[in-house]
């Protein structure tokens, strides 16, 4: 098996949902779901959690992840980027004598993550030698070419008026990053210092498979989707 590390970045200072990454989700800390899925997929040589928080570190270890070091204060602020955290992890592992050719960033609040999608992402990354990154995406439910803007006085304007009369079937389908996980070639990440490397590929997820969790309402939607997936 090729050496590939799963990195789960889990900072302790969530604002909108306090202690979000270890909040109970159907009887388990929410971070336990991506950890278990990564471990049980059996496609990773290392599954680790990058955190600045001792409680999160303890929970992660109890579930089975490795936490070989605590994240630096520099990369634990609201302004720290995911890429900064990933590069720090790779650097720290190299100091320990371990080098990974491939990596996967899995976000901690992803209880809807499917093991099969991890395998699919890994396989797509390996399918062509020049692939830099694989990103799971979601289709926009309405053509973005018909987007509207609302002004200060609630006036509505069309961002692209000429598209308002175009047939829906003639408009290009658009997607957005699902915010669930990324597979990447570590050398590409070091070189470009962004997830958006030149040769990026995508896998399309179903709307029921993912939920961005930033608010309590998002959390409740994730619970509804979780129940739906369990009943399928």
C-alpha positions in Angstrom: 0.0 0.0 0.0 1.2 3.5 -0.8 2.0 5.7 2.2 -0.9 8.0 2.7 -1.8 10.0 5.8 -5.2 11.1 6.9 -5.1 14.4 8.7 -8.1 15.6 10.7 -7.7 19.2 11.7 -9.7 19.9 14.9 -9.1 23.2 16.6 -10.6 23.7 20.1 -11.8 27.3 19.7 -15.0 27.0 17.7 -17.2 30.0 18.2 -20.7 29.5 16.8 -21.1 26.0 18.2 -18.9 25.8 21.4 -16.7 22.6 21.5 -18.3 21.6 18.2 -15.6 19.0 17.3 -16.4 16.8 20.3 -20.1 17.7 20.7 -22.3 14.6 21.1 -23.8 13.3 17.8 -26.1 10.3 18.4 -24.1 9.1 21.3 -20.6 9.8 20.1 -18.3 12.8 19.8 -18.8 14.1 16.3 -15.1 13.8 15.5 -15.3 10.1 16.2 -17.1 9.5 12.9 -14.4 10.7 10.5 -11.8 8.9 12.6 -13.6 5.6 12.6 -14.4 5.9 8.8 -10.7 6.6 8.1 -9.5 3.7 10.2 -12.1 1.3 8.9 -11.5 2.2 5.3 -8.0 0.6 5.7 -6.6 2.8 3.0 -4.4 5.0 5.3 -1.0 4.1 6.8 -1.6 6.8 9.4 -4.7 8.5 10.8 -3.9 11.5 13.0 -5.7 14.5 14.5 -4.0 17.9 14.5 -5.3 19.9 17.5 -4.4 22.6 20.0 -6.8 21.2 22.5 -5.9 18.5 25.1 -9.5 17.3 25.5 -9.9 16.9 21.7 -6.6 15.1 21.7 -7.8 12.7 24.4 -11.0 12.0 22.6 -9.2 11.4 19.4 -6.8 8.9 21.0 -9.6 7.0 22.7 -11.3 6.5 19.2 -8.0 5.3 17.7 -6.3 8.2 16.0 -2.8 9.3 16.7 -1.9 12.7 18.1 1.9 12.7 18.1 2.1 16.4 18.8 0.0 19.4 19.7 -0.6 22.0 17.0 1.4 25.2 17.3 -0.3 28.4 18.6 0.6 30.1 15.3 -1.7 27.7 13.4 -4.5 27.7 16.0 -6.0 31.1 15.4 -9.2 32.1 13.5 -6.9 33.2 10.6 -5.0 30.0 10.3 -5.6 28.2 7.0 -6.2 24.5 6.5 -3.1 24.4 4.2 -0.9 25.9 7.0 -2.1 23.2 9.3 -1.5 20.4 6.7 2.0 21.7 6.0 2.8 21.9 9.7 1.7 18.3 10.1 3.9 17.0 7.2 6.9 19.0 8.5 6.5 17.6 12.1 6.2 14.0 10.8 9.4 14.5 8.7 11.1 15.6 11.9 10.0 12.2 13.3 11.5 10.5 10.3 8.3 9.8 8.4 7.5 11.0 4.9 4.1 10.5 3.2 3.8 10.8 -0.6 0.0 11.3 -0.3 -2.4 12.9 2.2 -6.1 13.3 2.9 -7.5 16.2 4.9 -10.8 15.1 6.5 -12.7 17.7 8.4 -13.8 16.8 12.0 -17.5 17.6 11.9 -18.3 15.2 9.1 -20.6 12.5 10.6 -22.2 11.9 7.1 -18.9 10.9 5.5 -19.0 7.5 3.7 -16.0 5.1 3.7 -16.8 4.4 0.1 -16.2 8.0 -0.9 -12.8 7.9 0.8 -11.9 4.9 -1.3 -13.3 6.6 -4.4 -11.3 9.7 -3.8 -8.1 7.7 -3.2 -8.6 5.7 -6.4 -9.1 8.8 -8.4 -6.0 10.4 -7.1 -4.0 7.3 -8.0 -5.6 6.8 -11.4 -3.4 9.3 -13.2 0.2 10.2 -12.3 -0.2 14.0 -12.7 -3.3 14.4 -10.5 -2.6 16.9 -7.8 -5.8 16.8 -5.7 -9.2 15.2 -5.5 -12.1 17.3 -4.1 -15.7 16.1 -3.4 -18.2 18.6 -4.8 -21.9 19.3 -4.7 -24.0 20.5 -7.6 -25.8 23.9 -7.1 -29.5 23.3 -7.0 -30.2 26.3 -9.2 -28.2 27.7 -12.1 -25.7 30.2 -10.6 -25.9 32.2 -13.8 -29.2 33.5 -12.6 -27.9 34.7 -9.3 -29.5 37.8 -7.7 -28.1 40.4 -5.3 -30.0 42.2 -2.6 -29.0 45.8 -1.8 -29.2 47.8 1.4 -32.8 48.8 0.7 -33.8 45.3 -0.3 -33.6 46.1 -4.0 -32.9 43.1 -6.1 -30.6 43.2 -9.1 -29.5 40.5 -11.5 -25.8 39.7 -11.5 -26.0 38.7 -15.2 -29.2 40.0 -16.8 -28.6 38.4 -20.2 -28.8 34.9 -18.5 -32.3 35.5 -17.2 -33.9 34.5 -20.4 -31.6 31.5 -21.2 -33.1 28.1 -21.0 -32.0 26.2 -17.9 -30.8 23.2 -20.0 -28.5 25.5 -21.9 -26.7 26.7 -18.8 -23.5 25.0 -17.6 -23.9 22.9 -14.4 -21.9 24.4 -11.6 -20.6 22.8 -8.4 -19.1 23.9 -5.1 -16.6 22.4 -2.7 -18.5 20.1 -0.2 -16.0 20.9 2.6 -15.8 17.2 3.6 -12.3 16.0 2.6 -9.5 16.5 0.2 -7.0 14.0 -1.2 -3.7 15.5 -2.3 -0.2 14.7 -3.4 2.1 16.1 -0.7 4.7 17.5 -3.1 1.9 19.4 -4.9 0.7 20.9 -1.7 4.2 22.0 -0.8 4.8 23.5 -4.2 1.5 25.4 -4.7 0.6 26.0 -1.0 -3.1 25.6 -1.8 -5.7 22.9 -2.2 -6.5 24.3 -5.6 -3.6 22.9 -7.5 -3.5 23.0 -11.3 -4.6 19.4 -11.9 -7.6 19.0 -9.6 -10.3 16.4 -10.0 -13.7 16.1 -8.5 -16.2 13.5 -7.3 -19.8 14.5 -7.1 -21.6 13.8 -3.8 -25.4 13.5 -3.2 -26.9 16.3 -1.1 -27.9 13.8 1.6 -24.2 12.8 2.1 -22.9 16.0 3.5 -23.8 19.0 5.6 -21.7 22.0 6.4 -22.1 22.5 10.1 -21.6 26.1 11.2 -24.8 26.8 13.2 -27.2 24.9 15.4 -29.6 24.8 12.5 -26.9 23.1 10.4 -26.3 20.6 13.2 -30.0 19.7 13.2 -30.0 19.3 9.4 -27.0 17.0 9.8 -29.0 14.9 12.3 -31.9 14.6 9.9 -29.6 13.5 7.1 -27.9 11.0 9.4 -31.2 9.4 10.2 -32.1 9.3 6.5 -28.9 7.6 5.6 -29.3 5.1 8.5 -32.8 4.2 7.2 -31.8 3.6 3.6 
